[in-house]
Amino acid sequence: MVAGEASGDILGAGLIRALRTRYPRARFVGIGGDEMIAQGFHSLVPMERLSVMGLVEVLGRLRELFSIRDRLMDYFLTTPPDVVIGIDSPDFTLGVERRCREAGIPTVHYVSPSVWAWRQKRIFKIAKSIDLMLTLFPFEARFYEEHKVPVSFVGHPLADRIPMETDTAGARESLGLNPETPVLAILPGSRSEEVARLGELFLSAARWIQSRRADLQLVIPCINRDREQQVRELVAALEVELPVTIVRGRSREVMAASDVVMLASGTATLEAMLLKKPMVVGYRLSGLSYALLSRLVKVPYVALPNLLSGQELVPELLQDDATPESLGQAVLERLADPAERERLTGAFEDLHRQLRRTADERAASAISALLEKVS
């Protein structure tokens, strides 16, 4: 198994637990993090050595990444496993999977790249690299089926772990928030670049909102100490003081406590949906990146609730449309419309059930079926 980042480590740990019930004497080896290691996984290289973001950063680490890949391939080819499972991180794992498959080792990829959204010709490379794709979302599976690539939709582990009903009052009590006044959760992203690009915009929107709803409690969760310091500096730089509660970690709890979430596009939109929270999605890229991506992207939406439903359940304010006023107005509309909140809750419950499929077990069953087929 090969995982390259924290989200893949969590998926890998759940998959190991489910596979071990079928294969109690199995050994799990490759690259993984603390979660996988806690399940008895043997990591040949610290997973952190694969956790690199951005073109410049990757270029600076190419020699090391090639060395890790070569070490991994040497191990797999001299000690052939029954199956190689790459978990996300497609730029690294798909290359490993292809070489293993060419050597006759069955290969599985867990978490589809966004090939359905852009650079769709990558499907041909993927088809040559894997014996089975495991997808988290149904629309992904349909894309692979159309291209005759073996696929299994297993559902999303978050949908299994997040309860169908959200304890908003309990989350507010835990965070020390006033239970009687509305809460706006603000999530400008988890990476430094995202917070730098979106933080000031979201804070300006929050100030615009609070000037019209003085009773509103503002809460910003930060993934770690560095992001917390970055957000505090952005708040301090505002011309007008903004009363805001800043929390380290606990992003899911903050969203659970909220009435509305204002957030960047990404996995957080899935969590907000599973928590049945109305949301407003905002995002900005550099002008050049947006111009390039807008030509390449083949889907009409970026937020996962909209992609899953095939309609605009939540507003997406992107690039020039993402202004403090437009974001603020969209938040106020959702605060003021209980009928819309009730409609969204029903739609989000339907999507939650669609994704709640005991993903770890389904993934393990699909891999087990592949092993039986090739044995």
N, C-alpha and C positions, 0 to 999 in steps of 0.2 A: 504494500500500500504506500502511496506517495501523497502527502498533503503538504501544502505550502504556506498556509496561513491559518489564523485562529478559527475561522468558521469551518474550514475543512477539517481541522483537528477535532472539533466537536462532532461533526458528521462521522468522522472515522471512528471515534470512540463508541458511538451508538451502533455503528455497523459491526464493530468487533464484538460487542456484547451479544448482538443478535446472531452472528455467525458462530460464536463459541457454543451456543446451545445446540447447533447442528453438528459442529466439529469440535468436540471438547479438547481434542489433542492437537488442534491446529496451532501453528506458529505464525505470528504476524510480524513482518519485518519490512523495512524500507525507510521512509522518512515521515515522522509525525511529531506532534507536540506533547505537552504535559497530559492532556486529556487521554490521548491514545496510549501513552506510556503507562498511565494509571491502570489501563486495561490489560497490561502485560505485553504491550507492543515494544519491539526493539528497534530504535531509530539509529540508523547508521551514521546520520549527520544531524546536528541540531536543526530543527525546522526553521528557526529564525534566519538561517543562512539563505533560505529561499524567499523570505518575506521582504521583497524589495519592490518598491513602487516607482513609476516614472521612467521615462526614456533615458534621461541622463544618468539616473542612479543605476539602471540596468546596465548601461554601457560601461560604467565604472566597475561593475562586478562581473563582467562577462567571463573573464578567465576563471574566476572561482566557480561560477555556475556551470561552465563546461566541465570543470574538474569534478564537481559533485555529480553531474550527469554520468560522466565516464566511470566514476567509482561505483555508482548505482548499477549501471549496465553491466559492469564486470561481475558484480555480485549476482545479478539476476541470470546472467548467461552461464556462469560457472556453477550456480546452485539454482537451477530453474524452479520457480514456484509453480503451484497448480494454477494460479491466476494472479495477474497484476491489476490492481485497482488504483487508478488515478482519481484523486478527489479535487475537483476544481483546478485552479492554477493551470489553465490549459496551455499557456505558452511553454511551460516546462513539462507538464505531465503527458501531453499528447505526443511529444517527440519520443519520450521514453516508451509509451504504449506502442507506438508504431514499430520501433526497433524490436520490442519484445514479441509483438505479433508476427513480425517477419521471421523471428526465430522459432515460431511455433508455440509460443506461450499465449494462452487465452487472455484477453484484455477487456477491462471494463472501465468506463469513465462515469464518474458520479458527479452530477451538476453540469448541465449543459452550458457551454459557452453561448453567448448571445448571438449565435450564428443566424437565428431566425430574424434578428433585428437589423443586422448589418454584416457586410462582407459574407454574403450567403454562399459564395463559392467555396468557403472553407469546409462545407459539408463533404466535399469530395476527399479532402485530406482526412477528415474525421472518419469517414467510412473506411479508409484504408488502415486506420490506426486502432480500431476497436472491434470487438465482437458484440458488445452490448453497451448502450447508453442508458443511464438511469437519470430521469428528469424529475425535477421538483414540481413542475407545473404542467397542466394538461396541454396547453397550447404548444409547448415545446415538443411534447411527444407527437402531436399531430404533424409537426414539421418533419420530424425524422421518418415517420411513417410514409409521408408523401415522397420521401427520397429513398425509400426501401432500406433504411438503416435500422437494424434490430434495436428496439427501444422498450423500456418499461417505465411508465409513470408511477412513481412510488409515493408521491405526496411530499409534504414539507414537514420536517421534524418540529419546527416551531408551532405548526398547527396542532401537533400532538401534545406539546408541552404547555401551551397557553390555554387556560380554561375557556369554555364557551361563554361564561358570564364573567364580567370584570368587576372586581371589588373596588369601585372608585372611592368609596368612603374609607375603606381600610388603607388604601394607598395614600390618601390625604392625611390620615392620622399618622401614618408611619413617617411621612415627610414633614410633619409639623405644620401643615397648611390649614387655613381656615376652612372648615367643612361647608360653610354657608355661602361662600362667594366663589364665582367662577374662576377657572384656572386655564391659562394658555400655556401649553408646553411648546418650547422653541428648540428645534434641533437643526442647527446649521451645518451638520456633518461631523464626521469623526476624524478626518484628516486635517492637518495643518493648512493645506492649500484650500480645502473647502471652507474652513472657518475664515480664512483670510479673505476669500472671495465673497462669501455669503453672510458672514457675521455682522458686518456693519449694516447691510441691507435688512436683515431680519430684525436687528435692534432698532433701526429707524422705523420699520413697520410696527414694531411693538410700541414705540413711543407714540406713533400716530394713533394706534388703537387705544392706548391708555388715556390719551387726551380726550377720547370720546367715551371710554368706559373706565372711569377712575377706580371702580371696584375690582377690576380684573387683577388676579394674581399671576405674575409672570415667573416661569420656572425654566431654567436652562440646565439640562444634564450634560456633563462633560466626561468623555471617555477616560481621561487620565489627568494627571497633574499638569502636564504641559498644555493640554487643551484648556484646562480650567484657567491657567495663567493667561493664556491668549485671549479668552473670552473676557476675563476681568479687565484686561488692558483695553479691550474694545469698549466695554461699558464705561470705563473711566474717561475715555477720550470723547464721549458724547458731550455735546454742548449743554444739554439739559440732563439733570440727574434722573436716572431711570431706576425705580425700585424693582429689583429683580432678585430672585433666589437662585443661586448657582449651586448645583449639586454635582459631586464627583461620582461618576458611575450612575447606576440605578435608572438608566434611561427608560426601561420598560415600566418601572414603577412610576416615574414622572408622567409618562403617557397615560398610564392607568388612572392617575389622579386628575387628568385634564378633562375639560369640556371640549376643547378643540386643540389640534396639534398643527403648528406651522413648521414645516420640515423640508429638508433637501430630498431630492429624488434618491432612491436607493432602497436597501433592505428595510430601513426604518418604516417605509410606507407599508410594508407587509405587516410588521409588528403592530402599527397603528390600526390597520384593518382588522387584524385578529383580536385586538382589544376593543373593537367596535367604536372607534373614535372618529368623528368628523375631522377632516384634515384639509390643509391648503398646502400644495406642493409648489415650491419655488426653486429655480436653479439658473445659474449663469455660468457660462464658459468664456474663455477668451474669444474675441471676435473671429479669429482665424479657425480655432477649433470648432466653434459653432457652425461656421460656414461650411467646413468640410463634413462634419457629422450630419448636418441637415440634408446634405446631398446623398449620404450613404445610408442613413437609417431608413428601414423599410416598414416601420410600424407607426401607427398614428398616435401612440401614447408612450409616456415614459414611466408613469407611476404604476406599480404592480396591481393595485385594485382595478385600474382602468384596463390594463392589459388582460387581466383575468376575466373581467366581465364583458369586455368588448365594447364598452361604452364609458363616457366620462362621468364616473361616479364622484370623482373628486377633482377640483379645479387644478390645472397645471399652468403655472405662470412662469414662462421660460424666457430667458434672455431679456430683450427690451420690454417684454410684457411684465417682467418681475420688477415692480416698483414698490416703494413703501406704501403708497396709496392703494394700489391694486391688491397687494397682499392683505393689507389692513381691512379693506372693504370686504374681501372674501371671508376673512375671519369673523368680522362683525355679522355678516349675513348668516353664518352658521351658528353663531351664538344666539341669534335672535329668532331662529326658525326651528321650533321643537318638532314640527311635522317632518321637516327635512332630516333631522337627526333620527327620528323613528324610522323613516324610509331607509336611510343608510344602514341603520342597525340590522334591519331585515336582510338587506343585500349582503352585508358583511358576514352575517351568520351563514347564509347560503354558501358563500365562498369559503368560509372556514370549514364547513362540513365537507366541501369538495376536496380540500387539501388535507383533511384529517384522515389519514389512511394507514396509520402505524408505519411510518416511512422506514424505520430501521428494519422492521420485520419484512416488509415488502422488498426492500433492497436485498436483504439476505436471501430471501426466497428466490429472487430473480438470479442472483449469483449462483445459488445452489443448483438451479435448473440448468444454467449454462455449464456448470462443472459436470453434471450428469450427462449432458448432451455431448460433451467433447471427450468424456472418459471412455 
